Amino acid sequence: MRERAQISLLPDGRRLHLHDGPIDLIVEAFGATTGINVAYQAAAERFVTVLDELCSELPLLRQPARKHGPLPVGVIARRMVAAVAPHCDRVFITPMAAVAGAVAEEILGAMTSATNLSRAYVNNGGDIAFDLAPGEHFVVGMVERPERPSLFGTATLNSAQPVRGIATSGWCGRSFSLGIADAVTVLADRAAMADAAATVIANAVDLPGHPGVTRVPARDLAPDSDLGDLLVTQAVGQLSASAIMSALDAGVVAAHELLSDGLICSAALHVRGETRIVRTASEPELVAVPEGSQPGRSLIHA
């Protein structure tokens, strides 16, 4: 029998920590104290069932996505399949590319269904689902490396915009990547959509065959990886300025395709201190942070 989920308030007394196997969530709700307590109870009750649900359908969720393929049973699994479906004709992708965002959405949905809140977020390792009442906003800090956060940009999300999800992918993150992006942060209507799109764009930020990039089959690192024998990035050596620009250019092309298809609202692509922003004039502004500077306000990290 596996160890039970761990659920506790963080030392600040405001945020809820939910941990179960590979799932690690930070949850924060804003509003009346009674409503916050109700929301946290709802999040905890839903969370304890999530991992078993996903594990029961892992063989299907690790298969390459395809149009009109078999549908899973679970609501989170179906959300994952829906999020990757628009990409499956262009690139290799499995529903696992959207798992973190889909889980964050599910826990947030449990909270907002249980009570009224002014604001709330569920942060699943940098893939975040938001809820904003009219007139509310969040400021999100985009980090280059999750294990030692350093800001490379910020995004301000307000209730008048459609964005309710943000996700970050890259070779430095907790999941495997086919590309060399340090971080690609995507804003989208939903967290699962952002999660899938960030994976696609980060994979596109690449320098195929570059001698400075070390790659190994995903299966050698994790025998049950959904990426199988695909080569995933393990190290990136010295890159010339032109190589960095070439990799970013490839990612920008992919991001513009997803933007034109309405799959993302905006994206920030980051490689070795260089950042490219892809957005339309009406979408949330992503602001690059000058190297060495740190905004003096409290931010949610993506």
C-alpha positions in Angstrom: 0.0 0.0 0.0 1.4 3.4 -1.0 1.9 6.2 1.5 -1.1 8.5 1.9 -1.2 12.0 0.5 0.4 14.7 2.7 -1.8 17.8 3.3 -0.7 20.7 5.5 -0.6 24.5 5.8 2.8 26.0 5.0 4.5 28.0 7.8 3.1 31.3 6.5 -0.4 30.0 7.5 -1.9 31.2 4.2 -0.9 28.6 1.7 -1.9 24.9 1.5 0.7 22.3 0.5 -0.7 19.1 -1.1 1.8 16.3 -1.9 1.3 12.8 -3.2 4.0 10.9 -5.0 5.1 13.0 -8.0 2.3 15.6 -7.5 3.3 18.6 -5.4 0.9 21.6 -5.2 0.9 25.0 -3.6 -2.6 26.4 -3.2 -3.6 29.9 -2.1 -7.1 31.3 -1.8 -8.2 34.9 -1.1 -11.4 36.1 0.4 -13.4 35.7 3.6 -11.7 33.3 6.2 -14.7 31.0 6.2 -14.6 30.7 2.4 -10.9 30.0 2.4 -11.3 27.2 4.9 -14.1 25.7 2.8 -12.0 26.0 -0.3 -9.0 24.3 1.3 -11.2 21.5 2.6 -12.6 20.9 -0.9 -9.1 20.9 -2.4 -7.9 18.3 0.1 -10.9 16.0 -0.4 -10.4 16.0 -4.2 -6.7 15.8 -4.0 -6.5 12.4 -2.2 -8.2 10.7 -5.2 -6.1 12.3 -8.0 -3.0 10.1 -8.2 -4.9 6.8 -8.1 -7.2 8.0 -10.9 -4.3 8.9 -13.1 -2.3 5.8 -12.3 -5.3 3.6 -13.3 -5.0 5.0 -16.9 -1.3 5.6 -17.3 -0.8 3.1 -20.2 -3.2 5.0 -22.3 -2.0 8.4 -21.2 1.6 7.5 -22.2 0.6 6.7 -25.7 1.2 9.3 -28.5 -1.9 11.4 -28.9 -3.9 10.9 -32.1 -7.1 12.3 -33.5 -10.1 10.1 -32.8 -8.1 7.9 -30.5 -9.6 6.1 -27.4 -10.8 8.3 -24.7 -9.8 7.8 -21.0 -12.5 7.6 -18.3 -11.3 10.1 -15.7 -12.1 13.7 -15.9 -8.5 14.8 -15.4 -7.3 12.3 -18.0 -9.9 13.6 -20.5 -8.8 17.1 -19.9 -5.2 16.1 -20.7 -6.3 14.4 -24.0 -8.3 17.5 -25.0 -5.3 19.8 -24.3 -2.9 17.9 -26.5 -5.3 17.0 -29.3 -4.7 20.3 -31.3 -1.0 19.5 -31.5 -0.9 15.8 -32.4 -1.0 16.3 -36.2 2.1 18.6 -36.0 4.4 17.0 -33.5 4.9 14.0 -31.2 3.0 14.6 -28.0 1.3 12.4 -25.4 -1.4 13.4 -22.9 1.3 13.5 -20.2 2.4 16.8 -21.6 -0.7 18.4 -20.0 -0.8 16.4 -16.7 0.4 19.1 -14.4 -1.9 21.8 -15.7 -4.8 19.4 -15.8 -4.3 18.5 -12.1 -4.0 22.2 -11.1 -7.3 22.9 -13.0 -9.1 20.1 -11.2 -8.1 21.2 -7.7 -8.9 24.8 -8.5 -12.3 23.7 -9.8 -13.1 21.8 -6.6 -12.3 25.0 -4.6 -14.3 27.4 -6.7 -17.3 25.0 -6.9 -17.4 24.8 -3.1 -17.4 28.6 -2.3 -16.9 32.1 -3.6 -13.4 33.5 -3.5 -11.9 36.8 -4.7 -8.8 35.1 -6.1 -7.2 31.7 -6.0 -4.4 29.7 -7.6 -3.1 26.2 -7.7 0.6 26.0 -8.5 1.7 22.5 -9.7 5.5 23.0 -10.0 5.1 26.2 -12.0 2.1 25.1 -14.0 -0.7 27.3 -12.5 -4.4 27.5 -12.7 -6.0 30.8 -11.7 -9.4 32.1 -10.7 -10.1 35.8 -10.6 -13.2 37.6 -9.5 -14.1 40.9 -11.4 -11.6 43.6 -10.7 -8.9 41.2 -9.4 -5.4 40.5 -10.7 -2.2 38.4 -10.1 1.4 39.2 -10.9 3.4 36.2 -11.9 7.2 35.9 -12.0 8.7 33.7 -14.7 11.7 31.8 -13.5 14.6 30.3 -15.5 15.3 27.3 -13.3 12.8 26.0 -10.7 15.5 24.5 -8.5 17.2 27.9 -8.0 14.6 30.5 -9.1 15.8 33.6 -10.9 13.4 35.9 -12.6 13.6 36.5 -16.3 10.2 38.2 -16.6 6.9 39.0 -15.1 3.3 38.9 -16.3 0.3 40.7 -14.9 -3.0 38.8 -15.2 -6.3 40.5 -14.6 -9.9 39.4 -14.6 -10.8 41.1 -17.8 -8.4 38.9 -19.8 -9.2 35.3 -20.8 -6.0 33.9 -19.3 -6.6 31.4 -16.5 -3.6 29.2 -17.0 0.2 29.6 -17.2 2.9 26.9 -17.6 6.6 26.7 -18.0 8.7 24.0 -19.9 12.4 23.6 -20.7 15.3 21.3 -20.4 16.2 22.6 -16.9 12.8 21.7 -15.5 11.4 18.7 -13.8 10.2 17.0 -17.1 12.2 16.0 -20.1 12.5 18.3 -23.1 13.6 17.7 -26.7 14.8 21.3 -27.0 17.4 23.6 -25.4 15.2 26.3 -24.0 16.1 27.2 -20.4 12.4 28.1 -20.0 9.4 28.7 -22.1 6.4 30.3 -20.3 3.0 30.2 -21.9 -0.2 32.0 -21.0 -3.5 30.4 -22.2 -7.2 30.2 -21.4 -6.7 27.1 -19.3 -3.7 25.6 -17.4 -3.8 22.3 -19.3 -3.7 24.2 -22.6 -0.8 26.2 -21.4 1.1 23.1 -20.2 0.7 21.3 -23.6 1.7 24.4 -25.6 4.7 25.2 -23.4 6.0 21.6 -24.1 5.5 22.1 -27.8 7.3 25.4 -28.0 10.1 24.4 -25.7 10.8 21.3 -27.9 10.9 23.6 -30.9 13.6 25.9 -29.4 16.4 23.7 -30.6 19.7 23.2 -32.5 19.5 19.8 -34.1 22.9 18.1 -34.3 24.7 20.8 -32.3 27.9 19.3 -30.8 27.5 21.3 -27.6 24.1 19.6 -26.7 24.1 16.3 -24.9 21.1 14.1 -25.5 20.2 10.6 -24.3 17.1 8.4 -24.9 14.4 9.2 -22.4 14.0 5.5 -21.7 17.6 5.4 -20.4 16.7 7.9 -17.7 13.2 6.7 -17.0 12.3 3.3 -18.3 8.5 4.1 -18.2 8.9 7.5 -19.9 6.2 8.4 -22.3 8.9 9.7 -24.6 10.4 6.3 -25.1 13.5 6.3 -27.3 13.3 10.0 -28.2 16.5 11.9 -27.4 16.0 14.4 -24.5 18.4 17.2 -23.6 20.7 16.6 -20.6 23.3 19.3 -21.0 23.9 22.4 -23.1 27.4 23.6 -23.5 28.8 26.9 -24.8 26.6 28.5 -27.5 27.4 31.3 -29.8 25.2 34.3 -30.0 24.1 33.2 -33.5 23.2 29.7 -32.2 21.1 31.2 -29.4 19.3 33.4 -31.9 18.7 30.4 -34.3 17.2 28.3 -31.5 15.0 31.2 -30.4 13.9 31.9 -33.9 12.7 28.3 -34.3 10.7 28.5 -31.1 9.2 31.9 -32.1 7.9 30.3 -35.3 6.2 27.5 -33.3 4.7 30.0 -30.8 3.3 32.2 -33.6 1.6 29.2 -35.1 -0.1 28.4 -31.8 -1.0 32.1 -31.3 -2.6 32.3 -34.7 -4.6 29.1 -34.0 -5.9 30.6 -30.7 -4.2 28.0 -28.6 -2.1 30.4 -26.5 -2.5 34.1 -25.5 1.3 34.9 -25.2 4.6 33.3 -24.6 8.1 34.1 -23.3 11.1 32.1 -24.6 14.3 32.2 -22.7 17.8 30.8 -23.6 21.0 31.9 -22.0 19.9 35.3 -20.9 18.1 36.1 -24.1 14.3 36.4 -24.1 11.8 36.6 -26.9 8.1 37.6 -26.3 5.3 36.5 -28.6 1.9 38.1 -28.1 -0.8 40.1 -29.7 -1.4 43.7 -28.6 -4.6 42.8 -26.7 -3.1 40.0 -24.6 -1.3 40.1 -21.2 2.0 42.0 -21.3 5.0 39.8 -20.6 7.9 42.0 -19.3 11.5 40.8 -19.4 13.4 41.5 -16.2 16.9 43.0 -16.7 19.6 40.6 -15.6 20.6 41.2 -11.9 17.4 43.0 -11.0 14.6 41.5 -8.8 11.2 43.2 -8.5 10.5 44.1 -4.9 7.0 42.7 -4.8 5.7 39.3 -3.9 5.2 37.1 -7.0 3.7 33.7 -7.8 6.5 31.8 -9.6 5.9 30.0 -12.9 
